[in-house]
Amino acid sequence: MFIHSISMTLLRRLRLPPTTIPLFYFHQITRNFADISSPLESDADDELPATVGIIDEEPRGERWDPLTPADSVVRVSAKRNNIHITVSDLEGRVISRSSGGMVGFKHRERSQQDAAAASSEQAVKKAVFKGHRVCHLEIKGNSQGRGQVLRGILGAGMKVKSIRDTTPVPTPGVRPPAARRL
């Protein structure tokens, strides 16, 4: 109990969440800090409740740092008849993929909003399971499911760092045919 109360004081002084370090490592850390006061000398409201074992509570209100580097790219191809989602790492190796047909939608339903949300959530959940947390999003095409892809990605637990539209736009296009001479 004494080691645990010292460790909680140490965590509070270092401004770390309680889940950072398991309890049995605290004796190694507290040896290096000579200025830690005993629990009797500290204020009662400064102490956290003592528990035994590893502290496994999730810190509440944990915020996402926008400076976190992205570790994957989510590419969405939203065509007229289907929607394809591919999650790859920054070097282009495919981690997971999904489409409206792979989720279970048939025919014209494959490109609709429900299929877009379900397929993006399925592809991103596989990537999150493999350890990817932050992504760049590239959307290509102009199907009706474009907006729902972002909701599926955020719902699966991945953070989006940037959104880019890569739809090909013809500028100025091909050369027109020569004028007909009469």
C-alpha positions as CSV (number, residue, x, y, z in Angstrom):
1,M,0.0,0.0,0.0
2,F,2.8,2.4,0.9
3,I,4.5,1.8,-2.5
4,H,1.2,2.3,-4.3
5,S,0.5,5.6,-2.6
6,I,4.0,6.8,-3.4
7,S,3.5,5.7,-7.0
8,M,0.2,7.5,-7.3
9,T,1.8,10.7,-6.0
10,L,4.6,10.2,-8.5
11,L,2.2,9.8,-11.4
12,R,0.3,12.9,-10.4
13,R,3.6,14.9,-10.2
14,L,4.7,13.7,-13.6
15,R,1.2,14.3,-15.0
16,L,0.8,10.8,-16.3
17,P,-2.4,8.8,-16.5
18,P,-2.8,6.0,-13.9
19,T,-2.7,3.4,-16.6
20,T,0.8,4.3,-17.8
21,I,2.9,1.9,-15.7
22,P,1.9,-1.4,-13.9
23,L,2.1,-1.4,-10.2
24,F,5.0,-3.9,-9.9
25,Y,7.4,-1.5,-11.8
26,F,6.9,1.4,-9.4
27,H,9.5,0.3,-6.9
28,Q,12.2,0.7,-9.7
29,I,10.9,4.1,-10.6
30,T,10.5,5.5,-7.1
31,R,14.1,4.8,-6.1
32,N,15.3,7.6,-8.4
33,F,13.0,10.2,-6.8
34,A,14.2,11.3,-3.4
35,D,11.9,14.3,-3.0
36,I,8.7,12.2,-2.8
37,S,6.9,12.8,0.5
38,S,5.2,10.0,2.4
39,P,1.5,9.6,2.3
40,L,1.2,11.0,5.9
41,E,2.8,14.3,4.9
42,S,0.8,14.9,1.8
43,D,-2.7,16.4,1.5
44,A,-5.6,13.9,1.7
45,D,-7.3,15.4,-1.5
46,D,-4.0,14.9,-3.4
47,E,-4.1,11.2,-3.0
48,L,-5.9,8.8,-5.3
49,P,-7.7,5.7,-3.9
50,A,-5.2,2.8,-3.3
51,T,-5.7,-0.4,-5.2
52,V,-3.7,-3.6,-5.5
53,G,-2.5,-5.0,-8.8
54,I,-2.3,-3.4,-12.2
55,I,-4.4,-0.3,-12.7
56,D,-6.4,-0.9,-15.8
57,E,-8.8,2.1,-15.9
58,E,-8.9,4.1,-19.1
59,P,-8.1,7.7,-18.6
60,R,-11.2,9.8,-19.1
61,G,-11.3,12.7,-21.6
62,E,-8.1,11.6,-23.3
63,R,-7.6,13.9,-26.2
64,W,-6.1,13.2,-29.6
65,D,-2.9,15.1,-30.5
66,P,-3.2,16.6,-34.0
67,L,0.6,16.4,-34.3
68,T,0.5,12.6,-34.2
69,P,2.0,11.4,-37.5
70,A,-0.3,9.3,-39.8
71,D,0.6,5.7,-40.2
72,S,-1.8,4.6,-42.9
73,V,-3.7,5.8,-46.0
74,V,-7.3,5.1,-46.6
75,R,-8.2,5.2,-50.4
76,V,-11.8,5.3,-51.4
77,S,-13.0,4.7,-54.9
78,A,-16.7,5.7,-55.0
79,K,-18.0,4.8,-58.5
80,R,-21.5,4.6,-59.8
81,N,-22.1,0.9,-59.2
82,N,-19.8,0.0,-56.3
83,I,-17.5,1.5,-53.6
84,H,-14.0,0.2,-52.8
85,I,-12.1,1.0,-49.7
86,T,-8.4,0.1,-49.4
87,V,-6.2,0.7,-46.3
88,S,-2.5,0.7,-46.9
89,D,0.6,1.8,-45.0
90,L,2.5,4.9,-46.1
91,E,4.7,2.9,-48.5
92,G,1.6,1.5,-50.3
93,R,1.4,-2.1,-48.9
94,V,-2.2,-3.1,-48.6
95,I,-3.3,-3.8,-45.0
96,S,-7.0,-4.4,-45.6
97,R,-9.7,-3.8,-48.2
98,S,-13.4,-4.0,-48.5
99,S,-16.2,-3.1,-50.9
100,G,-20.0,-2.8,-51.0
101,G,-20.3,-6.3,-52.4
102,M,-17.9,-7.8,-49.8
103,V,-20.1,-6.5,-47.0
104,G,-23.2,-8.2,-48.5
105,F,-25.0,-5.6,-50.7
106,K,-26.2,-6.6,-54.1
107,H,-26.5,-4.8,-57.5
108,R,-27.2,-1.0,-57.2
109,E,-27.2,-1.1,-53.4
110,R,-23.4,-1.6,-53.4
111,S,-22.8,2.1,-54.1
112,Q,-25.3,3.6,-51.6
113,Q,-24.7,5.2,-48.3
114,D,-25.3,2.2,-46.1
115,A,-22.8,0.1,-48.1
116,A,-20.2,2.9,-47.9
117,A,-20.4,3.2,-44.2
118,A,-20.4,-0.6,-43.6
119,S,-17.5,-1.3,-46.0
120,S,-15.3,1.5,-44.7
121,E,-16.0,0.4,-41.1
122,Q,-15.1,-3.2,-41.9
123,A,-11.8,-2.3,-43.7
124,V,-10.7,0.2,-41.0
125,K,-11.5,-2.3,-38.1
126,K,-9.0,-4.7,-39.6
127,A,-6.4,-2.0,-39.8
128,V,-7.1,-0.8,-36.3
129,F,-6.7,-4.4,-35.1
130,K,-3.3,-4.5,-36.7
131,G,-2.2,-1.4,-34.9
132,H,-2.9,1.5,-37.2
133,R,-4.6,4.5,-35.5
134,V,-4.1,7.7,-37.7
135,C,-4.7,7.9,-41.4
136,H,-4.8,10.2,-44.5
137,L,-8.1,9.9,-46.5
138,E,-8.1,10.0,-50.3
139,I,-11.5,10.0,-52.0
140,K,-11.9,9.4,-55.7
141,G,-15.2,9.5,-57.6
142,N,-18.6,11.1,-57.0
143,S,-21.0,8.5,-55.7
144,Q,-23.6,9.1,-53.1
145,G,-21.7,7.2,-50.4
146,R,-18.8,9.6,-50.2
147,G,-19.9,11.4,-47.1
148,Q,-20.7,8.2,-45.2
149,V,-17.2,6.8,-45.6
150,L,-15.8,9.3,-43.1
151,R,-18.5,8.3,-40.5
152,G,-17.5,4.7,-40.9
153,I,-13.8,5.4,-40.5
154,L,-14.4,7.5,-37.3
155,G,-16.8,4.9,-36.0
156,A,-14.3,2.1,-36.3
157,G,-11.8,4.0,-34.2
158,M,-9.3,5.6,-36.6
159,K,-8.4,9.3,-36.6
160,V,-8.3,11.2,-39.9
161,K,-5.4,13.6,-40.3
162,S,-6.2,14.9,-43.7
163,I,-8.9,14.5,-46.5
164,R,-7.9,14.8,-50.1
165,D,-10.2,14.6,-53.2
166,T,-8.4,12.8,-56.0
167,T,-11.2,12.7,-58.5
168,P,-9.8,13.1,-62.0
169,V,-11.0,16.3,-63.6
170,P,-10.5,16.8,-67.4
171,T,-8.7,20.2,-67.9
172,P,-9.0,21.4,-70.9
173,G,-9.6,17.9,-72.3
174,V,-8.8,16.4,-75.7
175,R,-8.4,18.4,-78.8
176,P,-11.7,19.0,-80.6
177,P,-12.2,17.7,-84.2
178,A,-11.4,20.0,-87.0
179,A,-14.2,22.2,-88.3
180,R,-16.0,20.8,-91.3
181,R,-15.3,22.6,-94.6
182,L,-18.1,23.1,-97.1
